[in-house]
Amino acid sequence: YTHIAGIDIIRGEDGRYLVLEDNLRTPSGVSYMLANRTVMTRTLPRLFQGQQVRPIGHYTTALLETLRSLSPRDVAEPTIVVLTPGPYNSAYFEHAFLAQQMGVELVEGRDLYVDEGRVWMRTTQGRQQVDVIYRRIDDDFLDPEAFRPDSLLGVRGLVQVYRSGRVALANAIGNGVADNKAIYAYVPAMIKYYLNQDPILPNVPTFLGADREGLAYMLDNAQDLVIKTIDQAGGYGMLVGPEASATQREAYLSQVRAQPDNYIAQPLIRLSRHPAYFADTGRFEPCHIDLRPYVLVGERITIVPGGLTRVALKRGSVVVNSSQGGGSKDTWVLEEAEER
């Protein structure tokens, strides 16, 4: 069910690495990882000489292999498409980039239709059966028969074909539950229960508003916590307690008291920092960062030796999301000495 994952990792002031959150619905940002490497190698080629930086350019090839492995039909060349909401989506560049790099069609919902229990793509040479859909559309808009009836972005009848096993979806419907910040708090317990192992990387300590003790701690210590809604992303719907005024905290807490189940809280962790250039001062200044490695799960598991390093470009901010003014950096993983 989970074929493409992006895991956000941070390093705290004590040097420990922690998992900040999981992205299993439609993780984004990988095109920026690839674009950053292309820009760096073209503008500063001598910087890479002798450094033995492990390549990441094979990501799209590995992604294509993963998607091919999902095909319900046993054919040499399954038909794979990238389903996008269209050019007005903020991640459209990535949708187009990945489709182009993989050599597959970039389609919108209107390019596909269901007939005879299968999904078909309209082409200039007639219809073509679709085997695998790498969907970049949220569940709610995927099929107006199954979800939102007013959706114009999805494909009517798609869910029924998916249920019958005649088309594969990456990632599967319902994966968004793993992105839920309340579910995140239980992941270490899930690992222990199902695998009888302890997580290699711990979670950030998390207090649940749905828990009486967690809610009380949240309300009493808001000035030291980051409080988030459980179902939002992109840096929206959150309160950074130490950076908010007393009035802002109280206004936010009134929402927490009204719907405590919708909130979680975590201690503010001062993320590790990396220099970034600021044009207004003409200087490099320290900015907080996190790292999003990408994992592909098909017939084998592929972890890209790098990832998307996200940078908080607002001075002093710990919010690295691009929707909140964040940027990104090329990330190097060097070969081990014995590999050189």
C-alpha positions in Angstrom: 0.0 0.0 0.0 2.9 2.3 0.6 5.3 2.6 -2.3 6.7 6.1 -2.1 7.5 7.6 1.3 9.2 10.7 2.6 10.4 10.7 6.2 11.2 14.1 7.9 14.2 13.8 10.1 15.7 16.4 12.4 18.7 16.7 14.7 18.2 18.3 18.1 20.5 20.4 20.2 21.9 17.2 21.8 22.9 15.8 18.5 20.3 13.0 18.4 18.4 12.3 15.2 14.6 12.2 15.6 11.7 11.4 13.2 9.6 14.5 13.0 6.8 13.1 10.8 5.9 10.6 8.1 4.7 11.5 4.6 2.9 8.6 3.0 0.0 10.1 1.2 1.7 11.9 -1.7 5.1 12.9 -0.5 6.5 15.9 -2.5 9.8 17.6 -3.0 11.8 15.0 -4.7 12.1 17.1 -7.9 13.8 19.8 -5.9 16.3 17.3 -4.6 17.2 16.4 -8.1 17.1 20.0 -9.4 19.4 21.1 -6.6 22.0 18.4 -7.5 21.8 19.4 -11.2 22.4 23.1 -10.4 25.2 22.3 -8.1 27.1 20.0 -10.5 26.7 22.5 -13.3 27.7 25.7 -11.4 30.3 24.2 -9.1 31.7 21.1 -10.8 35.1 21.4 -9.2 33.5 21.2 -5.8 32.6 17.6 -6.4 36.0 16.5 -7.6 37.5 13.9 -5.3 34.6 14.1 -2.8 33.0 10.8 -3.8 29.5 12.1 -3.5 27.0 9.3 -4.0 24.7 10.0 -7.0 20.9 10.5 -6.7 20.1 10.8 -10.4 18.9 7.2 -10.6 15.8 8.1 -8.5 13.4 8.4 -11.4 14.7 5.1 -12.9 14.1 3.4 -9.5 10.7 5.1 -9.3 9.8 3.7 -12.7 10.9 0.2 -11.7 8.9 0.4 -8.6 5.7 1.5 -10.4 6.2 -1.2 -13.1 6.4 -3.8 -10.3 2.9 -2.9 -9.2 1.2 -3.6 -12.5 -1.8 -6.1 -12.1 -1.2 -7.2 -15.7 1.7 -9.5 -16.6 3.0 -7.4 -19.6 6.5 -6.4 -20.6 5.6 -2.7 -20.7 2.7 -1.8 -18.4 1.1 1.6 -19.1 2.0 4.0 -16.3 0.7 7.5 -15.9 1.2 10.4 -13.4 -2.2 11.8 -12.4 -2.0 15.6 -11.6 -4.7 18.1 -10.6 -3.3 20.4 -13.3 -1.0 23.3 -13.8 -2.5 25.4 -11.0 -1.4 23.0 -8.4 1.7 24.2 -6.4 3.6 21.0 -7.1 2.8 20.8 -10.8 6.4 21.3 -11.7 7.3 18.1 -9.9 4.4 16.2 -11.5 5.6 17.3 -15.0 9.3 16.7 -14.2 8.8 13.2 -12.9 6.6 12.2 -15.8 9.2 13.6 -18.3 12.1 11.9 -16.6 10.3 8.5 -16.4 9.1 8.8 -20.0 5.4 8.3 -19.0 2.3 10.3 -19.7 1.3 13.2 -17.5 -2.5 13.1 -17.3 -5.4 15.0 -15.7 -8.6 13.3 -14.7 -10.3 14.3 -17.9 -7.7 12.3 -19.9 -8.8 9.0 -18.2 -12.2 7.2 -18.1 -13.6 3.9 -16.9 -15.2 1.4 -19.3 -15.6 -2.4 -19.2 -14.2 -2.5 -15.6 -10.9 -1.0 -16.7 -9.2 2.4 -16.7 -8.4 3.8 -20.2 -6.4 6.8 -21.4 -7.4 8.9 -24.3 -4.7 9.1 -26.9 -4.5 10.4 -30.5 -4.2 6.7 -31.6 -7.2 5.5 -29.7 -7.8 4.4 -26.1 -5.0 2.6 -24.1 -5.5 0.6 -21.0 -3.8 2.0 -17.9 -2.1 -0.3 -15.5 -0.5 1.9 -12.8 -1.5 5.4 -11.7 1.0 7.4 -9.7 -1.5 9.8 -8.3 -0.7 13.2 -7.0 -4.4 13.9 -6.1 -5.8 13.6 -2.6 -8.3 10.9 -1.8 -11.2 13.3 -1.6 -10.9 14.3 -5.2 -9.9 10.9 -6.8 -13.3 9.6 -7.7 -16.6 11.6 -7.6 -18.6 8.3 -7.2 -16.7 7.3 -4.1 -15.6 10.6 -2.5 -16.5 14.2 -3.2 -19.3 14.3 -5.8 -18.3 17.8 -6.9 -14.7 16.8 -7.8 -13.7 17.6 -11.4 -10.1 16.4 -10.9 -10.5 12.6 -10.5 -11.8 9.7 -12.6 -15.4 8.5 -12.2 -15.5 4.8 -11.3 -11.8 4.6 -10.6 -12.2 3.2 -7.1 -14.4 0.3 -8.3 -11.7 -0.7 -10.8 -9.0 -0.4 -8.1 -11.1 -2.7 -5.8 -11.4 -5.3 -8.6 -7.6 -5.3 -8.9 -7.4 -4.1 -12.5 -5.4 -1.0 -11.8 -2.7 -0.1 -9.2 -2.5 3.1 -7.3 0.6 4.6 -5.8 0.1 5.4 -3.1 -3.0 3.5 -2.0 -6.2 5.2 -0.9 -6.3 5.8 2.8 -2.5 6.1 3.3 -3.1 9.6 4.6 -4.0 8.1 8.0 -0.3 7.5 8.5 0.3 11.3 8.0 -2.0 12.1 10.8 0.0 13.6 13.6 -2.0 11.8 16.3 -1.3 8.4 14.7 2.4 9.4 14.6 2.5 9.3 18.3 1.7 5.5 18.2 4.2 4.5 15.5 6.9 3.3 18.0 4.3 1.1 19.7 3.2 -0.2 16.3 6.8 -1.1 15.5 7.2 -2.9 18.9 3.9 -4.8 18.5 4.3 -6.0 14.9 8.1 -6.4 14.7 9.1 -6.8 18.3 11.8 -4.2 17.8 12.5 -0.8 19.1 12.7 2.1 16.6 16.2 2.9 15.5 15.3 6.6 15.4 13.0 7.8 18.1 10.0 10.1 17.7 9.8 13.6 19.0 7.9 13.4 22.4 4.2 14.1 21.6 1.3 15.0 23.8 -2.2 14.2 22.6 -5.1 16.6 23.1 -7.3 13.5 23.1 -5.6 12.4 26.3 -6.7 14.1 29.5 -3.1 14.4 30.8 -1.8 15.4 27.5 -4.3 18.2 27.1 -3.6 19.5 30.6 0.1 19.6 29.9 -0.5 21.3 26.6 -2.7 24.0 28.2 -0.3 24.6 31.1 2.9 24.7 29.0 1.9 26.3 25.7 4.6 28.9 26.0 7.2 26.1 25.6 5.5 23.9 23.0 4.7 23.7 19.3 1.0 22.9 19.0 -0.3 21.5 15.7 -3.6 20.4 14.3 -3.5 16.6 13.5 -4.6 16.8 9.9 -2.9 19.8 8.4 0.5 20.1 6.6 2.7 22.7 5.1 3.3 24.6 8.4 -0.4 25.6 8.5 -2.6 25.4 11.6 0.3 25.4 14.1 1.4 27.6 17.0 5.0 28.0 17.9 4.5 28.9 21.6 7.9 30.6 22.4 7.5 32.8 19.3 3.9 33.8 19.9 2.5 36.5 22.1 0.3 35.8 25.1 -2.7 37.0 23.1 -1.9 34.7 20.2 -1.4 31.8 22.5 -4.7 32.3 24.3 -6.6 32.7 21.1 -5.1 29.4 19.8 -5.8 27.6 23.1 -9.4 28.5 22.9 -9.6 26.5 19.7 -7.7 23.6 21.5 -10.2 23.6 24.3 -13.1 23.5 21.9 -11.8 20.5 19.9 -8.9 18.9 21.9 -9.0 15.7 19.8 -7.8 17.8 16.8 -4.5 18.8 18.4 -1.1 17.5 19.5 1.8 19.3 21.1 5.6 18.8 21.0 8.5 20.5 22.7 10.2 23.1 20.6 13.4 21.5 19.3 15.9 24.0 18.0 16.8 22.2 14.8 20.4 21.9 13.6 21.6 24.8 11.5 23.4 25.4 8.2 24.7 28.6 6.5 22.5 30.3 4.0 23.2 33.4 2.0 21.1 36.5 2.7 21.1 39.1 -0.1 20.1 42.0 2.2 23.2 41.7 4.3 25.5 40.0 1.7 26.4 37.4 4.4 26.0 33.8 5.2 23.8 33.3 8.3 22.8 30.2 10.2 19.3 28.8 9.3 17.4 25.8 10.8 17.1 22.7 8.6 15.5 19.3 8.4 16.1 16.4 6.1 13.5 14.4 4.0 15.0 11.1 2.6 12.8 9.3 0.1 12.1 5.6 0.2 10.7 3.5 -2.7 9.0 0.1 -1.9 8.4 -2.3 -4.7 10.0 -5.7 -5.3 12.9 -4.2 -3.3 13.4 -1.2 -1.0 15.4 1.7 -2.4 16.6 4.6 -0.2 18.0 7.5 -2.0 21.5 8.4 -0.7 20.6 12.0 -0.1 17.3 13.7 0.3 15.7 17.1 0.4 17.2 19.4 3.0 14.6 22.0 3.8 15.8 25.4 5.1 13.9 28.0 7.2 14.9 31.1 5.3 13.1 33.5 7.7 15.6 34.6 10.3 15.2 32.7 13.5 12.3 30.6 12.3 12.2 26.8 12.8 9.5 26.4 10.1 11.2 24.9 7.1 8.1 24.4 4.8 8.4 26.0 1.4 4.8 27.2 1.8 6.0 29.3 4.7 9.0 30.8 2.9 11.4 27.9 3.3 14.0 26.8 0.8 16.1 23.8 0.1 19.7 22.6 -0.3 21.6 19.9 -2.1 22.4 17.1 0.3 25.6 15.0 0.0 26.1 11.4 1.2 29.7 10.3 0.7 30.9 6.8 0.0 32.4 4.9 2.8 36.2 4.7 2.7 36.2 1.1 1.7 33.9 1.9 -1.3 36.3 4.5 -2.7 
